[in-house]
Amino acid sequence: MENKIEKENALIVIVCNKKNDNKERKTGEIERLCYSAGLNVVKDFYQNVKEFNRRTVIGSGKVDEIKNYISQCDEIIDVVIVDYQLTGSQMKNLADEFQTKVLDRVGLIIDIFAKGAKSKEARLQVKLAQDKYILPRLSQLQGTSGRFGSGGVGMRGPGETSLELNKRKLESEIDALKNQIEKIKQQRQSTRKERLNSALPKIALVGYTNSGKSSLLNYLVKENIYADDKFFATLDTTSRKMYLGDNNYAIITDTVGFISDLPHQLVDAFSSTLEEARDADLLLHVVDVSQNKEIDGKREYQINMKVTNDLLDELGATKNRIVVLNKNDLLQRPIILGDDEILISVKKQKGIDKLIDLIKMKLNIN
């Protein structure tokens, strides 16, 4: 008999407060995050906030509107996702108002990472991020978790037992995790030194989450590494030897995907994997060019590119980059290519030979 996993029902609350916040983009992104977390989105709510309510972020009128909807909804609402970073007290106040579990954007992304962590290092990194997220919210979360169930989204993964810990134990656990990750990081650096000392050039795949990096890696190295049409489907750094023709090879590495407003806990936790981008001789910046809707005068894929470029600049990554515009088979209109930009489709296997030629040129391989 097949066991069917019941999805939790979620309401989404989109909060816009910045001048360049775009409702459509924010809604699409948080819905994809919910899909990646295995949630069934029942309804979206939206509020443009100029002055925040300190208790609940959103205004009392919007709180009442959501409460009324929950009480009258035919579906049981298991969780309310707020697309904003909440304090522990704000999370507790909203949970009290809605009488259901409340999770913010940061908690949702960490939960998705918890689902995707497979290797020992990734699991330790996610657990550290979860503990850092929970620590300042501990008393409030302890006050709500028992009433609304201890399972499901926000309560999964390697850090799921953290709510049972008191503050002192949690702080000790964070120190222990940092020590374990540091040891693994040193082992990784030894391995990286061997690669850096080798004659083979290093290539890193970077880009917005779900842009097709892992699929491109699979095609270039003729393997079947896990890839899925979800945000953060793969978290573990994967390095493979890639054949460039004429007895030439390179080491190509996939890295974790980026997203706008990536929680700093996760940037810190995955800094060791992102170092692969900084040390590379060449970056392949993979972009989902099918994200072609116009938002405030720019295409959505261009906004995603800027998010990635800003993070790469923070890391001090090399400027030797090729922008790989993937999924061109889904393009509805032609686009103008800039310098070092190339159109491909991994799915339709188009443009890959031209990409390899460009890689060889960038790496000065004849």
N, C-alpha and C positions, 0 to 999 in steps of 0.2 A: 504494500500500500504506500502510495506516495504521500509524503508529508508536505502540506501546503503551508508556507510561511505567510501569516497574515501581516499585511502592511499596516503601520500606524497611520491614522488620519491626522493631517496637519492643517492648521491655518497659518498663513504667512502675513506678517505685518511689515510692509516696506516703509522705511523711514528715510525721507529725503531732507537734508538740511544744508548741503553744500550748493554753491552756485552752479556747479557743473554736474550735479546729480541728475541722472536721466531715469525717469520712472520705468520706461520700457526695458532699458538695459539692466537695471537693478532687478526688475521683476524676473526677466529671463534668466539671469544668473542665479538668483536664489532658488528659483524653481528647479534649475538643473542640479544645484547642490542638494536639494531635497530628494530629487530623483536618485542621485548617486548614493544618498543615505538610505534609500529604500522606503521613503515616505510617500503616501498618497495625499497630494495637495487637494483639499476640498474647496478652499476659497482664499483669495488674496484681499488684503486690506491695505490701504495706502494713506499716508499722511505726510504733508509737507510741514515740517516743524521749524518755526523761526525761533521760538523760545521754549526750551525743554522743560517739561514737568519733571522736577527732581525725583518725585516718587516713582513715576512710571514712564518717563521719556515722552510718550504720546499723551495727548490731552485727555481730560476726563470724559469728554463727549465721545471720543473714539473708543475709549475703554468701555463705556456703556454700550456702544454699538456692537462691539465684539462680544461682550457678555450676553447681550440679547440674542445674537446669532447663535452662540454656543448652546444657549438654553432651548432654542427653538429648532435647532438643526436635527434632521432625521439621523444623521451620522453621529457616532460618538467621537468627539474630538480628543485625541490622545495627547497632542502637543501643539503649542503655539510657538512658531519660529519668528523671532524678531530680527529683521535684517539690520542690526545695529549692535554695538558692543555695550552690554548692560553691566551695571555693577551688581553685586550680590543682593543688595537690598532692593534694587529695581526689579530684579528677577523674582525675588520673593513676593514683592508687592503685586506684581502682575499675576503670579501664580495664585495668590490669595483672591484676587479679583476674578480671574477666569475659572478658578477651581480646577485647574489642570496644569500639567507640566509645561514650563516655559524654558526655551533655549534660545540663546542669541547666535549671531552669525559665527562668532569665534568658536563657540561650543559645537556648532554644527560641523564646521570644517574639521575640527579636531576629531569629532566622532567618525567622519569619513576616513580620516587618516588611520584611526584605530581599526576600522574594518579592513583597510588595505595593507596594514603592516604585516609582513610575512617573515622577514629575516629577523634575527636576534637584535641587530642594530636598529632596524626600523621600529621594532616593538619597544625597545628601550627609549628611543627618541620620542615616540608618541606618548609613552607613559610619563616621561619627564614633562612634555608639553601639557598633558592633562593635569598633572599635579600642580604645575605652575599656574594653570588656569583656575584650579579648584581652591588653592590656598587662600587667596584674599576673599573668596566667596564661601568658605567652608561652613561657617555657622548658619548662613542663610540657606545653603543647599541642604544641609542636614535637617533643616526645619521643613523642607518641602518634599524631599525625596521619598520619605516613607508614605506620605499621604497619597501620592500619585503614582506609586509603583516604582520598583527599583531597577526595572529592565528597560529595554528599548533604546531609541536614539538618545544620545547624550550619556548613556550609562554603560556603554559597551567597551570592549577592547581591553588592552593590557592594563589600563588604569581603573577598571570598573569597581575594584574594592576600595578605592581611595576615600570614598565618602564615609567609610566606617572608621577612618583614622582620625585621631585628634591632631591638632595643629603641630605639636612637637614631633609626633611620629611622622607626619607628612613632611616636615622640614628635614628630618633625618633621612627619609626615603629619597627626597630630592638630592641631597648630598651624595647618597650612595649611587643613585642613577648617574649623576654627573661623573663620578669616579669610574663607573663601568664604561660609560660612553667615551671618556677620555682614553681609557686603555684600548678600546676598539679603534678610536681615532688614531692612536699612535701606530697600531698594527696597519691601519689603512694607509697611513703616511709612509710606512716602510714599503708597502706594496706600490704606492704611488711613486716613490723615489726610484724603484726599479723600473717602472714604466717611463719616468721622466729621463732616466739615464739610458734608456734604450734608444736605438737609432730610429725607431718608428715614430712618425708624427702622431699627435694626439688630437682627436676631434671630439667635441662635446655637443650633444643634442640639447637644445634649450627651447623654451617657448611656453606659451599660455597652456594651461591644462586642457586636455582633450583636443589638441591641435593635430595629433597623428604622429607624435615623436616615436612611440614604441612600434607603431606599424611601419614607419620608415626604417627604423633599426632592423626589424625583422627582414624587410626586403633587401637591405644592403648587405646583411651578413648571412642571409639564407637560413634563418632560424625561425622558431615559433615561440618567441618570448611573449608572455601574457600581455594582451592589450584589450581594452574594452571602451565602448562609447559612453564613458562616465568620467566625471571629474575625478582626478587623482586615482585613476585605476591602478597605476603602478607607483610605488614609493621607493623601491630599492634601486640603488645605482647598479646598472648593468654595463659591463665593459666587454667588448668582443673585438677580435681581429677582423679587419675588413680588407678584402682584396680590391686593389685599384687598377689591376691590369699590368702587364709587362713585368711581372714579378715584384710589383710594388704593393706594400701593405700599410695600414694605419690602425691605430687603436681607437675605436669609437665607443663613446660612453653616453648612455641615456641618463638624464637627471630628472628630478621631481618637477612637475609642472608648476607654473606661477598662476596667481590669480590676483585681482585687485583687492587691496586691503588684506593681504595675506597676514594672518595673526603673527605678531612679532615672536610669540612663543615658538611658532613653527619655523620661522626664519632662523632663530637661534638654534633650535634643535637639529635642523637639517643643514647647518652651516658646513659640516664636514663633507656632505655629499655635494653641496653647491660649489665646494672648492674645485671640483672637477672642471667646472666651467672657467674658473679663474686661471687654472694651469694649462688649459688647452691651447694648442697652436692655432686651432680654427674652431669657430662656433658655427653650427648650423641652427639658425633661429627659425624654427618651424612654426608656421602661421596657418590657421584655418581661414583661408581666403573666402570661403563661402559665407562667412559672417559679414555680409556686405550691406547690411541696412545702414542708412544714413542717420547718425545721431549727432545733433548739434553741429552739423557741417562736416563731420568726419565719418568715415566708414567704421563699423564696429571692429573689424579686424585691425584697423590702424590704432584704435584705442588699446586693444589687447597688446599690440606690438610695443606701444609706449610703456605699458605696465612692465613688460618683460625687460625692455631696454633700461628703464629706470633702476630695476633691481640688479641687472647686470653691471650697471655703472657703479652702484653701491658696493658690489663685490669686487670691483676693480678688474673685471673680466676683459680679455683682449678685445681690441677693436677689429680684429681680423674675423669678420663675420660674413656669412652668406645667409640672406633671407630666403627661406624656402617656403614659397606660397603654395600650400598643399590644398587638396580638394578642389582643384580648378575645374573638375568635371561637373561641379555643382554651381558654377558661376552663371549668373543670369545676365550679366553685362560685362563687356570687356573692361580691363583695367590697364593703366599705364605703369610699366615696370620702372623702378628706380635703379640706381647703381647696385650691383651685387645682389639683385633680386631675380628669382627664377620661379616660373610656374611649373608645378608638377601635380600629378595625381597618383598617390601610392596605390589606391584601390584599382585604378584603371592601368597602372604601370606605365604612365606617360611622363616623359621629361626626365626620367631617372638617369639615362645615359648622359644627357646634357649636364645634369647636376654633378655626376662623377667627373666629367671633364672640367667643370668649374672648380671642384674640390682639388683636383690635381694641379690646376693653374695656381690656385691660392697657396698650395703647399710647395710650389716650385718643383713639381714632379713632372718630368718630361715623358 
